């Protein structure tokens, strides 16, 4: 889960814009090199983009992901930014998976690095009937530029698979005080759609309701680059202030270890 933030004639790119684009390219290159060099023992994803799915890794399986949010221009009040969120997930057995996210690496500006361990439990798997239910919780422990000491994101996700392909999900969330809104708790709905286009290509959407740091609809494509590596390109649009620039690019690389 990410904490979200914020032509006719050619124009020269701002030096800071070039800097974060360069960091993004380097980060992606290093990620791919590391992933192809490792060989551990997965076959699931933890989220569509930001909203959790009902997938849970089998015991002993592992999944790693790098999420990148980027806004490369200064054409509105929010200006440009880049954000990098690594995620690691392990199958613990008996329907459980555990993992950790590293949040808060946002440039420009002061990083608010946060370690977020996560747990998910598949409470119901209907298999042939297509229904599945998970319960989950992410804990937040800021370690740099802290605005709070600890927090939580608790959720339930229910998904139904139609014709063994299209999957639709819905559920509820609760964020504790200060995690996604200053001096306030936030609760609401979260929704997903996963629609296969080909065997390798999916069109996906996820959505958090509410005016908060995670209040976005994100839509885009996921493409299976290899049997282990999946790439994602999407766009996030804020529930608030979209007309004032609250929207940005979203990229993701996910690797299932076998």
QUINORMO-V432761 format. One record per pair of residues at least 12 apart in sequence whose C-alpha atoms are under 6 Angstrom apart, sorted by the first residue. I is the first residue (numbers start at 1). GAP is how many residues later the second one is. If there is no record, write none. Layout:
{{I & GAP} {I & GAP}}
This chain:
{{1 & 49} {3 & 210} {3 & 211} {4 & 209} {4 & 210} {17 & 55} {40 & 217} {41 & 20} {41 & 216} {41 & 217} {42 & 15} {42 & 19} {42 & 20} {42 & 214} {42 & 215} {43 & 213} {44 & 13} {54 & 80} {56 & 41} {57 & 34} {58 & 33} {59 & 32} {59 & 33} {59 & 34} {60 & 31} {61 & 29} {61 & 30} {62 & 27} {62 & 28} {62 & 195} {63 & 25} {63 & 26} {63 & 192} {63 & 193} {64 & 23} {64 & 24} {64 & 190} {64 & 191} {65 & 21} {65 & 22} {65 & 188} {65 & 189} {66 & 19} {66 & 20} {66 & 186} {66 & 187} {67 & 17} {67 & 18} {67 & 184} {67 & 185} {68 & 15} {68 & 16} {68 & 182} {68 & 183} {69 & 13} {69 & 14} {69 & 180} {69 & 181} {70 & 12} {70 & 178} {70 & 179} {71 & 177} {76 & 169} {81 & 26} {81 & 27} {82 & 24} {82 & 25} {83 & 22} {83 & 23} {84 & 21} {85 & 17} {85 & 18} {86 & 15} {86 & 16} {87 & 13} {87 & 14} {88 & 12} {95 & 26} {95 & 27} {96 & 24} {96 & 25} {97 & 22} {97 & 23} {98 & 20} {98 & 21} {99 & 18} {99 & 19} {100 & 16} {100 & 17} {100 & 18} {101 & 15} {102 & 12} {102 & 13} {112 & 32} {112 & 33} {113 & 29} {113 & 30} {113 & 31} {114 & 27} {114 & 28} {114 & 29} {115 & 25} {115 & 26} {116 & 23} {116 & 24} {117 & 21} {117 & 22} {118 & 19} {118 & 20} {119 & 17} {119 & 18} {120 & 15} {120 & 16} {121 & 13} {121 & 14} {122 & 12} {130 & 30} {130 & 31} {131 & 28} {131 & 29} {132 & 26} {132 & 27} {133 & 24} {133 & 25} {134 & 22} {134 & 23} {135 & 20} {135 & 21} {136 & 18} {136 & 19} {137 & 16} {137 & 17} {138 & 14} {138 & 15} {139 & 12} {139 & 13} {140 & 12} {151 & 25} {152 & 23} {152 & 24} {153 & 21} {153 & 22} {154 & 19} {154 & 20} {155 & 17} {155 & 18} {156 & 15} {156 & 16} {157 & 13} {157 & 14} {158 & 12} {158 & 13} {166 & 28} {166 & 29} {167 & 26} {167 & 27} {168 & 24} {168 & 25} {169 & 22} {169 & 23} {170 & 20} {170 & 21} {171 & 18} {171 & 19} {172 & 16} {172 & 17} {172 & 18} {173 & 14} {173 & 15} {174 & 12} {174 & 13} {180 & 32} {180 & 33} {181 & 31} {188 & 21} {189 & 20} {190 & 17} {190 & 18} {191 & 15} {191 & 16} {192 & 13} {192 & 14} {193 & 12} {200 & 23} {200 & 24} {201 & 21} {201 & 22} {202 & 19} {202 & 20} {203 & 17} {203 & 18} {204 & 15} {204 & 16} {204 & 17} {205 & 13} {205 & 14} {206 & 12} {215 & 24} {216 & 21} {216 & 22} {216 & 23} {217 & 19} {217 & 20} {218 & 17} {218 & 18} {219 & 15} {219 & 16} {220 & 13} {220 & 14} {221 & 12} {228 & 27} {228 & 28} {229 & 25} {229 & 26} {230 & 23} {230 & 24} {231 & 21} {231 & 22} {232 & 19} {232 & 20} {233 & 17} {233 & 18} {234 & 16} {235 & 13} {235 & 14} {235 & 15} {236 & 12}}
